[in-house]
């Protein structure tokens, strides 16, 4: 059986038997056509590991992204596994094909001075007593102070705040609950919001236990929280930002300030320490950039 015929049969299998979406079938078919273009339309049984490695090498030289190479490797593995299961080939040549590791982009991080300017401006606007300005200042302060996910922030209720201990109880991924501290500036902003901002906003709705409420008195949604952060933070930071930027910034600044990785992991609610380690790379990048700019022999 020729490689092209097998690829057509596999596309029918994906579409008619496995009922994958047309877009997924097209993507798999495109990956196999790319393989055909590099190694030629040979007998399926003649394709070996070296042909597949050559194909990935050509794609790498062509400048394909690591994510593209990883997806194509997965597509070819699925194809040859199917060919082996349906006895179109006697051995699967893709078993030892190693997919390139996907690069993990470093998260966007605001500098500590930029965040100080953001929070100072938010505090000045809140001093006017406007309910939404009070809410926005408390929201940004808490996101940055406690490194919360936006879902955790929006899911928090008033009763989740312990104002004496300065902690907030949140429910994270996997329905895991944790208690996270916040500092004095966030406490001031939250106290002002709970005393003067939230009552005015909540009165517009039918009553909600939510800590943060929208202009109509209902629980604040994630999309609205994104809009608040973009409006308040972006002008000072100078880039497109969202709530996760504040989480990334808080984690990085904690490590820069001397916090140990395990503590940051616990604060962020990461199940794996490996997930938290991305922030050590951010700190190292910042250190390297400062070294290159300042050291006479860099």
Secondary structure, DSSP 8 states (H G I E B T S, - for coil): -BHHHHHHHHHHIIIIIS---HHHHHHHHHHHHHHHHHH-S-BGGG--HHHHHHHHHHHHHHT--HHHHHHHHHHHHHHHHHHHHTTSSSS-TTTT---------------HHHHHHHHHHHHHHHTT--HHHHHHHHHHHHHHHHT--HHHHHH-BGGGEETTTTEEEEE-GGG-EEEEE--HHHHHHHHHIIIIIHHHHHTTSS---BSSB-TTSSB--HHHHHHHHHHHHHHHH-S---HHHHHHHHHHHHHHTT--HHHHHHHHT-S-HHHHTHHHHHHHHHHHHHHHHH-TT-
